Amino acid sequence: MHRGVHTLSHRATEIYEGARDDVVSFINAPSRTEIVFTRGTTEAINLVAQSFLRDNLAAGDKIVITHLEHHSNIVPWQLACEQTGAELVVASIDEFGQVDEGELLELLDERVKMLAIAYVSNALGSVQPIERLIPAARTRGIPVLLDGAQAVPHLPIDVQKLDCDFFAFSGHKMFGPTGIGVLYAKEALLEAMPPWQGGGDMILEVSFEGTTYNELPYKFEAGTPNISGAAGLGAAIRFLAEIGMERIAAHEHGVLQYMMEQLSAVDGLRLIGTARQKASVQSFMLDDIHPHDLGTILDHKGVAIRTGHHCAMPVMNYFGIPGTARASLGLYNHREDVDRLIDAIHAAKKILE
């Protein structure tokens, strides 16, 4: 794609760029030049940390995150701090799995160069109060990056309404293939950012004396593009859009409320993460049974859950546990699935106690 004059090259280009247009519509981006394809949320955040932030950081500067973050929204900022002498500051959470909003706002002083937060916690399902946090950061001139990986399959996304500077997400979270993701960034920021990687589609002209970089968004899409990944992502987006994200959110919310009620009624079961605003995920512990043992029994009963620290070790450390069992809901789940989960948990209790 982009390079051949024959029919198949044109078709591949149309599919790839059509997927970019699908992303624009799905998150209501102002322009397709603001949509950069990446390998996923992780690469998108690393791109921002290294291309946008690193050269703007100095010793004494700060990056603010929360205690709820996925490792992919922790480690890239740690690396940037190690490279520059800046400080990573973490806003605390409470026993419900909610960020301490007052504390976070107090942290946003003149030394903060980035606020990077997950829209929805992957470990607990907590929805962050970004409708208040982003305006607060904006009034202080602080750029905001949203880790939207856990939000895109469950909530309507409008980056213009959110007014975030960066929004990162992954295709596999929204029924697309692995190895494809998106970084949305405001055009003025992308224009000012240097390329993160070199080669392939990010060039217009190369000589031994120097290179002229391509226009946006291709300046940040070095190497052979993931054409099939983009095609799959576009198909997934069209699938979600046809159903409607508002309908999906309403359906999942109802099933989640039912699941929380049913889990709460199980003797010896402790819910981990009971924030006022949640999306589609519930973590829990059952007596003193290790989550991996519970997950194994449930698997034999035909019920798939995730067990472990969920790439959010600081969250587990806060609750003093090695990990959790986590039931995640999608648009395809119904109350009958919750009933099967509960039956399997009761069966596991009999086996493991």
Secondary structure as UniProt FT lines:
FT   HELIX           7..27
FT   HELIX           32..34
FT   STRAND          35..38
FT   HELIX           41..47
FT   HELIX           48..53
FT   HELIX           54..56
FT   TURN            59..60
FT   STRAND          62..66
FT   TURN            67..68
FT   HELIX           71..73
FT   HELIX           75..84
FT   STRAND          87..91
FT   TURN            95..96
FT   HELIX           101..107
FT   TURN            110..111
FT   STRAND          112..118
FT   TURN            122..124
FT   STRAND          126..127
FT   HELIX           130..139
FT   TURN            140..141
FT   STRAND          144..147
FT   TURN            149..154
FT   HELIX           159..162
FT   STRAND          166..170
FT   HELIX           171..174
FT   TURN            178..179
FT   STRAND          181..185
FT   HELIX           187..192
FT   TURN            201..202
FT   STRAND          203..207
FT   TURN            208..209
FT   STRAND          210..213
FT   TURN            216..217
FT   HELIX           218..220
FT   HELIX           227..243
FT   HELIX           245..264
FT   TURN            267..268
FT   STRAND          269..272
FT   STRAND          281..286
FT   TURN            287..288
FT   HELIX           291..300
FT   TURN            301..302
FT   STRAND          306..308
FT   TURN            310..311
FT   HELIX           313..319
FT   STRAND          324..328
FT   TURN            331..332
FT   HELIX           335..352
//
